[in-house]
Amino acid sequence: MASLFEQDFKYTARAKAIFKELQGNLLPIYLELIEEGFSPREITVLVNTAATQTENEAVQEWQEVNCHPQSSPSAPLPTLCETLRTPQA
């Protein structure tokens, strides 16, 4: 499986680009909500919850398309599907 981290746990160049894009997209949202008087911590909770829910939905959708041979004749290696099915600690 691809990784966004180097061996020393530093971000890869791709991860840095993704981070910068996400940060740029979130900044106006934070500024607007802070201007409306909402707590930055409350905003962060909403962002984290939305990210977690998005992750869960994306993984489920990816699994439905890629981890069932009957729906995808060119399914990826079972190890990737098994990795995504296994809850992480």
C-alpha positions in Angstrom: 0.0 0.0 0.0 1.3 3.5 -0.8 2.3 5.7 2.1 2.2 9.5 2.7 5.1 9.1 5.1 8.8 8.5 4.6 10.6 5.8 6.7 11.4 8.5 9.3 7.7 9.5 9.5 8.2 12.7 7.6 5.6 13.7 5.0 6.4 12.8 1.4 6.3 15.5 -1.2 2.8 14.3 -2.2 1.6 14.5 1.4 2.9 18.0 1.8 1.0 19.0 -1.4 -2.2 17.4 -0.1 -1.7 19.0 3.3 -1.3 22.4 1.8 -4.4 22.0 -0.4 -6.5 20.9 2.6 -5.2 23.7 4.8 -6.0 26.2 2.1 -9.6 24.8 1.8 -10.1 24.8 5.5 -8.8 28.3 6.3 -11.7 30.3 4.9 -14.1 28.0 6.7 -12.4 28.5 10.0 -12.2 32.3 9.5 -15.9 32.5 8.7 -16.9 30.4 11.6 -14.6 32.2 14.1 -16.0 35.5 12.8 -19.5 34.2 13.6 -18.3 33.5 17.2 -17.7 29.8 17.2 -14.9 28.3 19.2 -11.9 27.1 17.1 -12.0 23.8 19.2 -15.6 23.2 18.2 -14.8 23.8 14.6 -11.9 21.4 14.8 -14.3 18.7 16.3 -16.6 19.2 13.3 -13.7 19.0 10.8 -12.3 15.9 12.5 -15.7 14.2 12.6 -16.4 15.1 8.9 -13.0 13.7 8.0 -13.6 10.5 9.9 -17.0 10.0 8.3 -15.6 10.8 4.9 -12.9 8.2 5.4 -15.3 5.5 6.5 -17.6 6.2 3.5 -14.7 6.3 1.0 -13.2 3.0 2.3 -16.6 1.3 2.2 -17.3 2.6 -1.4 -13.8 1.5 -2.5 -14.3 -1.9 -0.9 -17.6 -2.4 -2.6 -16.1 -1.7 -6.0 -12.7 -3.3 -5.6 -12.9 -6.1 -3.0 -15.7 -8.2 -4.6 -14.5 -10.2 -7.6 -18.1 -10.6 -8.9 -18.4 -6.8 -9.3 -14.8 -6.1 -10.4 -13.0 -8.8 -12.5 -9.7 -6.9 -12.0 -9.9 -6.7 -8.2 -6.6 -5.7 -6.4 -4.6 -8.0 -4.3 -6.6 -9.5 -1.4 -4.1 -8.2 1.1 -5.1 -4.6 0.4 -8.8 -5.5 0.8 -8.0 -7.4 4.0 -6.0 -4.5 5.4 -8.9 -2.1 4.9 -11.3 -4.6 6.5 -9.2 -4.9 9.6 -9.9 -2.3 12.3 -6.9 -0.3 13.2 -5.9 0.1 16.8 
